[in-house]
Amino acid sequence: MKILRHVDKWLLLCSLILFAFGLVMVFSSSNVAAFMRYSSSPYRFVIRQAIFLLVGFLFAFFAIRFSTKFYGFISWPGLLIITIILGGVLLYGKIANGASSWIKIGLFTFQPSEFVKIIMIVWMASFYDINKEHLNNYKVSLFPLLLCAIIVGLILLQPDMGTAIIFLGITGFIFLLVPIDLRIKLKTIGIVLLVGVVGLLVIGLLGKTVLFEHQIKRFNFTNPCSEENFYSQGNQVCNGYIAINNGGLFGKGLGNSTQKYLYLPDSHTDFILPIIVEELGLVAIYLVLILYLLVLVRIIVIGRCSRNSRNSIICYGIAFYLFLHIIINTMGVLGMIPMTGVPLPFISYGGSFTICLIVALTIVQRIAIENNMK
């Protein structure tokens, strides 16, 4: 295909390196748990992750042929369909880790709330580009925020606070990014803050909470290794600390982690970063962070070179989406914020997130192609 000559080579190279590294680390961090906890083959999770990557790459190979105008067009029915599915998840979803966020399809599970992030980015970019002459109108400017509130409500009912926070962050970022009349932005920010403060005061006075008990416990994260917290909400974070301390600068060697022997639950998902440090050392994390930085920079550069505001907004939104996942996962693992179950991009095990990430990168590469084919 001639158009593949115009992809961003640096973004493609960095992405492939990170995906390959992630596949290696998924196997290294999950083989013990697969055998001891699930009584399955040590290759259980790495084979599944390889299937997710294959599905994502096959989709990317065909999807990259379509123009970004097509992506914008299908985002309208796509947003409606995924919102309906989110509602259906509340009734028929599979419960895991205290949340009904998944739909079981055969041997695999599908998480609609992951896909809504990407669809919302493309839809908001398309909506604001179409209505760029009417961004001084309250109804036009605030309509995406109304849809955002509905979707956030559905996600919180699952309940999935981590996804809700990221979704809110993405939509808020795009709202501030778009050249909407400054008075509308300032009034909207003021109203949101006022409603938030009043709501918290009312809830406090009534002695109630909008959070579930297990979510409230997560806010007690400042001393995870204490006797009180170690056998409850602090267990994962404290075992993560032990893994990081074991690894030091250069690590104990690939496959030589001790914390993955069921001390660190689900070490191939949200807590894969401590296993990387334990086996390969802090040096490996520095290299991963450099690759992350290169990916983000290339996406932003592609956005700056875009031919229209729609494509620019999509790139900036996807860059922010990746940044939020990286920073929230890292800070959660280090005990700087409550852990919210947010995967580490390219590296953590997970089908829905992996496929969504490939979809997002495919859209960015399509924008790069259109930039280079001017």
N, C-alpha and C positions, 0 to 999 in steps of 0.2 A: 504494500500500500504506500503510495507516494506521500500521503499526508503524515505518515509516521516519521518521515524525515524532518518534520517541523516540530516535533515534540521537544519539550525542554529537557535536554540531555542530563543536566545536573540534577534536576528534580527526579527524573527517572532512575538515575544511578543511585542516589541517596535512598530513595524509597525501596529499591530492590535490595540494597545492602541491609536496611533496617528490617525488612520482611524476612530475609534469609536468617539474620541474626535472631530475630524473634522465634522463628521456627526451631532453631537449635536450642534456644533457652526454654521454650515450651516443653521440648522433650526432656531436657536435663532436669527441669524443675518438677515435672509431672510423673516421671516414670515410676517413682517409688509409690506415690499416692495411687496411681492407676492399679498397681499390683496389690498393695497392702489394704487400701481402703475400698476399692471397687472390685477387687478380685478379678481383674481384667489384665489384658496384655499391657506391658510397659509402654507400648507404642499407641495405646488407645487415644490419647489426646493429641499427639503430634500428627497422627494420621487424619484425625478430624480437622485439625488446623490446616493441614495441607489441602484437604478437600475444600475448605472455606476459601483458601487462597486461589485454588484452581478455578472455583466457581466465579470468584471475583475477577480474576484475570480474563476468563472467557467472556464475561459480561463486558469488561473494559474494552476488549478487542473489537467487539461489535458496536458498543455504545459510542466509542470515540469517533465513529463515522458521522454521527448526527451533529448538527450545528447547535450552538448554545441557544439559539432562538427556539429550537425544538424542545430543549430541556425546560426553558421558561414556559412554553405552551403546556407541556404535560404536568408541570408542577401544580397547576390549578386543580385538575381532577385528582392528582396525586395527593394533595393536601386534604381534600375532602374524604378520599378513601381511607387514608391513614388515620384521620380523626375518628371516623366510624369504627375502624379496627381497634383503636385505643379504647373506645367505649365498650366494644365487645370483649376486650381483654378483662375488663372488670367483672364480667359475668362468667366467662369461659376460660380465663387465663390459667396457666400452670403456676402454682405457687412455689417460689424458691427464695431462700434467704429472707423470708418474711414478706415478700412482695409478689403480687400477681401480675407480673410484667411480661410473661412469656406465653407464646402459643406453641403447642407441641405439634410438630409435623414429622411423623415417622420417628426416626431415631434422633432427630434434631429438634431444637427449639428456636423460635423466631421472636425477636424482641422489637415490636413496632416502634417503641419510644426512641430507639436508636435512629431509625430511618426518618422519623419526623424532623430531626435536627437538620439533616441535609436538604430535605424537601422544603423546609421553612426558609432556609438560606436562599435557595433558588427562587422560591415563590416571592419572598420579600423583595429580592433584587428585581425580579420581573415586574412586580406590582409598582414599585417606586419608579422604575424606568418608564413604564407606560404612563404613569401619572406625574411625570416630572414637572409638568406645567401647572400642577394644582397642589403643590406642596405647602401652600399658604392656607389651605383649607383644612379645618380641624377634622372633618369626617374622613377625608381621604388620608390624611397623615396618621390618624390614630386607629384606622380600621385594622391594620396588622396587629396592633397591640391588643385589640379586642379578641382576635382569633388566638393570639398567644395566651391570653388569660384563660380561655376555654381549654386549650390544650394542656396548659400547666395544671389546671384543676384536675383534668383526667389523669395526668401522670402522678399527681400527689395522692389521688385516691387509690393508687395501686398498692402501697405507697412507694414511690421511688424518688427520694429527695435529691440524690446526686444528679440524676438525669434532669429533674425539674430545674435545679440550679443552673446547669449548663445551658439548658434551653432558654431560660430567662436571660442569662448572660449574653447569648448569641443574638437574640431578638433585640435586647436593649442596646447592644453594641451597634447593630445595623441601624436602629432608629436614630442613634446619635451620629452615626456616620453619614447618613443621607442628608443632603442640603435642605432639610425642612426648615420652615420659618423659625428663627431663634425664639420668638415669643411662645410658639407652640411647644417647643422643646422645654423651655424653662417652666412653663405652666404645668406641663405633663409631669416633669420631675418633681415639682412642688406638690402636686396632688397625690402622686404615688407615695412620696415620703409622708405626707400628712395622713393618708389612709392607713399606711403601715403603722405609724406611731399610734394613732387612735385605735386601730384594731388590736394592737398588742396591749394597750392600756385596758380596753374593755375585757379582753380575754383574761388579763391579770386580775382585774377587779372581780370577775366572776369566778375566779379560782379554777379556770379550765385551761386546756391546752389544745392546740391543733395538731400536736405531734403524738405519735404512738410511743409507748413506753420504751421500746428498744431504740427508737430514734433519740429520745431524751437522754438515754444512757450514753450515747455517743458523744455528747457534749462534755462528759467527764473524761477528757482525753489528755489532760496536762501531766498526769503522773501514771503512765500505763503500767509501769513495773512495780507499783506498790502492791502490798499484800491484798489490799481491797480490790484492785483492778486487774491484777494479773490473771486471775481465773475467770474473768468475765470480759468486759469490753476492751480491756487493755492487752489481752493475750496476744493478738496478732501483731500489734505494734511493738510490744516488748520483744517478742520472738524475732521480729524484723530487725530490731536494734542488735540483738545477739548475732544475727546473720551478718549484719554490716560490720560489727566489731570483729567477727571471725575472719572476714575477708581482708580487711586492711587495705593497703595500697594495691597489691598485685593479686590477691585472692589465693584460694587453696587449690585451684585447678578446676577445669571444666568437669562437672559431674561429681565433685567432691564435697558438695554441701551436706552438712549434717542437719540443718534446720528443715530441710525438705522431707526428713523422715517423720512426717506427721506432726512435727512441732509447730510448723507454720501452715495452718490450714489453707487449702486452695492456693498454694504458692505459685501456681502457673497462671493465675488470673490477676487480681488487683495487687497482690504482693510479690510480683515477680522481680521487682527491682532489688529487694534485699538479697535474693538468691543470686542475681547477677553479681552484686558486690561480693558476696561470700565466695563465689567460685572464680570470678575474674578480676575482682578488686575495683577500687575507686577509679583506676585508670580507664577501665572499660566504660564506666558511667560517664566520664568526661568525654570519651569518644562518641558515645551515644548522644550526649547533649550537643556536641558539635554538629553531628548529622541532623539532629532536630533543628538546630539553628539554621543550617543550610537549607533544609526543606522549607522552613517558614520564610526565609529571605527570598527564596526563588518564587514562592507563591505570591508574596507581596510585590516582587518585581514584575511578575506576569500581570498582576492586577494593575500596576501603574502604567503598563504598556497597552492596556486593553483599549479596544476600539469604541466602547460605549460604557455608560455608567453601570448597566446591568452586569456586565462581565467583571468590572472592577469590584462591585459590591460582593459578587459571588466569591471572588478570590480573597478579599479581605475577611469575609465571613468565615470561609473555610480555614484560613490561617488562624483566626481567633478561636474557632472550634477546636483545632489541634492544640493551640496554646493552653486553653482551659483544661483539656484532658491531661496534658503534661503536668501543668502546675498543680492541679487539684490532686492528682494521683501521688505526685512526689511529696507534696506537703502533708497529705494524709498518711503516707507511709512513714514519714519522719515525725509524726505526732504533732505537727504544727497546726493542723485543723482537724475537725472530726472526720473519720474515714467514712466516705459516702459510696463506696463500691464503684468507683470510676476507673476503667481500664487504662493501661499505659499504651498509647498509640504504637502500632506496628509490632509490638512485642507481646502484650498480654494475650492469653487464649480467649477466644470468643468469636462465634460465627457472625452474629449480627453486626457487631462493631467492626470486625475485619472487612466484611463486605461493604459496609457503609463507608469506611475509610477509602477503599479502592474506588468506590463510586465517586467520592469527593475528589480524589486525585485525578480520576479520569476526566471529570468536568474541567478541572484546572488545566489539564494537558490539552483539552479541546480548545480552551481559550488561548493557550499558548500557540496552538496550531493556527488559529484564526488571526492572531497577532502577526505571526511570521509569514502568513500568506497574503498580506496586504498588497 
